[in-house]
Structure formats: C-alpha cells, structure tokens
Amino acid sequence: MIKQIILASGSPRRLELLQQIGIQPIVVKSRIEEKITETDPALVVEELSWQKACDVAEHLEEYMIESSFSDPMAGLSETNIDLVPVFNPSQALVLGADTVVSCDGKILGKPHSHDEAFRMIKLLQGRSHQVYTGVTLALPESSERFTFHEETVVHVVPMTDEEIRAYAESTEPMDKAGAYGIQGTFGKFIDRIEGDYYNVVGLPLARVYAEIKKFVLR
C-alpha cells in the first residue's frame, strides 16, 4: 500500500497545490540533466516528467540520504484514504511533473532575463495560448510507471507595452514558464481559460488525485 508521496520537483507551487488537497509529500528534487527529444509540447512535458520521476524513483534512498528536508515523516493525509505517515521505499509513490507554455507551436520556458520575459508576454497578449503539464507516477521498487498530460487554453487580454514592461520587470515572471503566473498579479490580464486552472499553476489536481488513488487503493 502507498503511504508516502515523493515530489520529484523543487517547485514551491506544486508543493503548495499538493498540500492544498491534503497531501504532504517529501520533496526530493531530481538531479537528472533533462533532455528533450520530442517537439510536440504535450509529448515534451510527458517526456520531462518521466525523466524526473524515474530519476528519483531509481535513486530514491541515495537522494534522501543526501537531501535535507524539514519533515521526513510527513505523509499523505486525506479523509477518504487512511494512510500512515511512515517512510518506506516499498510504500512510496514518486510524482514528477513539468509544465510548458506553447504559442503558435513554439514552447516558451522560463525567461532568463526581464527582456526575454517582455518578449514572451508581448507574444501572448491579446490572444490565446496553450499550457501543458505532464505528470508521471513511478513506483521506486518496480518498473511500473504511468504518464499523462493535461492541456489548458488561456486567453490573455490586449496589453499595452507599458503594462507588459511593468510586469516583465517584476520578479514574478522569472521562475515561471511563459513568463507569467496566473495565480499572481498577472491574473488581471487573463480573460478566460478553457480547462483546468490548476494545470496552469503547475498540476492538474483533479486528475493527479484520481491517478494517485488508483495506486493507493488497489
């Protein structure tokens, strides 16, 4: 039985999202050098989430010895699932995830500068784009892996260059795919979305929870 979720990501937003639905994961960040061989954004996020999850699953005990985390006994807590917060590799499930923004078939990652953030937002303003999040669930002591992705369409209102520059010059865009955070001040420029809001933040929560339950309850 699965009693511990391992989050193979250093993203504070993914950690917060899991905590929001009652999951207290151990964070063990993947150290693999990510390699992209796909061009389709949906396949790219699946590929990257697979690499992260498999890396942590295959080196879990080694990484946990070397890593420092505040609460190693934190477990998965949900009223519908009776789980004991005790770590054991045979009772762990690793979750890896990756999110990209795609516009006109071009993948927009995290900006490396405020000027690059300006160019990204300039491309996104006044139109729609797609956000893809790939998720892989992996069992450390077996070869069992499950990967999926979710797509959300985001519509951004027209923005002036002054509005774009003001946002791009802030700290908010710098660690986010597509140079914006829907949950932050950029929310005032979101006209509407089609699909899962949380998918844009970093994890499609309903789908993630449903897939985790399949592992936990079997």
C-alpha positions in Angstrom: 0.0 0.0 0.0 1.2 3.5 -0.8 1.8 5.6 2.3 4.1 8.3 1.1 4.2 10.6 -1.9 7.6 11.8 -3.1 7.5 15.0 -5.1 10.4 14.9 -7.6 10.3 18.7 -8.1 11.6 21.8 -6.3 8.6 23.8 -7.4 7.0 25.6 -4.4 3.8 25.9 -6.4 3.5 22.1 -6.9 4.2 21.6 -3.2 1.5 24.1 -2.2 -1.0 22.5 -4.6 -0.5 19.0 -3.2 -0.8 20.4 0.3 -4.0 22.2 -0.7 -5.6 18.8 -1.4 -4.3 17.2 1.8 -1.1 15.6 0.5 2.1 16.3 2.5 4.9 15.0 0.2 8.6 14.6 0.9 10.4 16.8 -1.6 13.3 15.0 -3.4 14.3 17.1 -6.3 15.5 15.2 -9.4 19.2 15.8 -10.3 19.0 14.5 -13.9 20.1 16.6 -16.8 16.8 17.0 -18.7 16.9 16.0 -22.4 14.2 16.9 -24.9 13.8 14.6 -27.9 10.2 15.5 -28.7 8.8 18.6 -30.5 5.1 18.3 -29.6 4.5 20.2 -26.4 2.3 17.5 -25.0 5.0 14.9 -25.5 7.7 17.2 -24.2 6.1 17.6 -20.8 5.4 13.9 -20.6 9.0 13.1 -21.5 10.4 15.6 -18.9 8.0 14.5 -16.2 9.1 10.8 -16.9 12.8 11.7 -16.6 12.3 13.4 -13.3 10.1 10.7 -11.8 12.2 7.8 -13.0 15.4 9.5 -11.8 14.1 10.0 -8.3 12.4 6.6 -8.2 15.7 4.8 -9.2 17.9 6.8 -6.8 15.4 7.4 -4.0 17.3 6.1 -1.0 20.5 7.7 -2.2 18.9 11.1 -2.8 17.0 11.0 0.6 20.3 10.3 2.5 21.9 13.3 0.7 19.0 15.6 0.9 17.8 17.7 3.8 14.1 18.2 4.3 12.2 19.7 7.2 9.7 16.9 7.9 10.9 13.4 6.7 7.9 11.7 8.4 5.2 13.8 6.6 2.7 11.5 5.0 -0.3 11.6 2.7 -3.4 12.7 4.6 -6.8 12.6 3.1 -10.1 11.8 4.8 -11.0 9.2 2.2 -7.6 7.4 2.4 -6.3 6.0 5.6 -2.5 6.3 5.3 0.2 6.1 7.9 2.9 8.7 7.6 5.9 6.4 7.8 8.6 6.4 5.0 9.4 3.1 3.3 10.6 2.9 -0.3 8.3 0.0 -1.0 5.4 2.1 0.1 6.3 5.3 -1.7 5.0 6.8 -5.0 7.1 9.3 -6.9 5.4 12.2 -8.7 7.3 14.0 -11.4 5.8 16.9 -13.4 6.7 19.5 -16.0 4.8 22.5 -17.4 5.3 24.4 -20.6 3.5 27.3 -22.4 3.0 26.9 -26.1 2.1 29.7 -28.6 2.0 29.1 -32.3 3.6 25.8 -31.7 6.6 27.4 -30.0 7.5 26.3 -26.5 8.1 29.1 -24.0 10.1 28.1 -21.0 11.3 30.2 -18.1 12.7 33.5 -19.1 16.4 34.1 -18.5 16.1 37.9 -18.3 13.5 40.6 -17.9 13.8 41.5 -21.6 13.1 37.9 -22.6 10.1 38.0 -20.2 8.9 41.1 -22.1 9.2 39.4 -25.4 7.3 36.3 -24.2 4.4 38.3 -22.7 4.3 40.5 -25.8 3.7 37.3 -27.8 1.0 36.1 -25.5 -1.0 39.3 -25.0 -4.3 39.8 -26.9 -4.7 36.2 -27.9 -4.9 32.6 -26.7 -2.1 30.0 -26.0 -1.9 26.6 -24.5 -0.4 25.3 -21.2 0.6 21.7 -20.9 1.5 19.9 -17.8 2.9 16.4 -17.9 2.8 14.1 -14.9 4.5 10.8 -14.2 3.8 8.5 -11.3 6.6 5.9 -10.6 7.0 3.1 -8.0 10.6 3.0 -6.7 10.9 -0.7 -6.3 9.3 -1.8 -9.5 9.3 -0.7 -13.2 5.7 0.5 -13.0 5.3 4.0 -14.5 2.2 5.9 -15.6 2.4 9.2 -17.6 -0.3 11.6 -18.7 -0.7 15.3 -19.6 -3.4 17.9 -19.4 -3.9 20.9 -21.7 -5.5 24.2 -20.8 -6.2 27.1 -23.2 -5.5 30.5 -21.7 -6.9 33.8 -23.2 -5.0 37.0 -22.4 -6.5 40.4 -22.9 -4.7 43.0 -25.0 -1.9 44.7 -23.0 0.0 48.0 -23.6 3.8 47.9 -23.8 3.8 49.8 -20.5 1.8 47.1 -18.8 4.0 44.4 -20.3 7.1 46.2 -19.3 5.9 46.8 -15.7 5.1 43.1 -15.3 8.2 41.8 -17.0 10.4 44.0 -14.8 8.9 42.5 -11.6 10.3 39.3 -10.0 7.1 37.3 -10.7 7.8 36.1 -14.2 11.3 34.9 -13.7 10.7 31.4 -12.5 7.6 30.6 -14.5 7.0 29.0 -17.9 5.8 31.6 -20.3 7.0 34.4 -18.0 3.7 34.7 -16.1 1.9 33.3 -13.1 -1.9 33.0 -13.4 -2.2 32.9 -9.6 -0.3 36.2 -9.2 -0.8 39.8 -10.4 -0.9 38.7 -14.0 -4.4 37.3 -13.2 -5.8 40.8 -14.1 -4.8 40.2 -17.7 -6.5 36.7 -18.0 -9.7 37.0 -19.9 -10.7 33.3 -19.5 -9.4 29.8 -19.6 -10.6 26.5 -21.2 -9.7 23.6 -19.0 -8.2 23.1 -15.6 -7.0 26.3 -13.8 -4.6 24.3 -11.6 -3.0 22.9 -14.6 -1.7 26.3 -15.5 -0.4 26.8 -11.9 1.6 23.6 -12.2 -0.5 20.4 -11.5 -3.9 19.3 -12.8 -5.2 18.5 -9.3 -8.3 16.5 -10.0 -6.5 14.2 -12.5 -3.5 13.9 -10.2 -5.6 12.9 -7.2 -7.6 10.4 -9.3 -4.5 8.7 -10.5 -2.9 8.6 -7.1 -6.0 7.0 -5.7 -5.6 4.2 -8.2 -2.2 3.4 -6.7 -3.2 3.9 -3.1 -6.5 1.9 -3.0 -5.6 -1.1 -5.1 
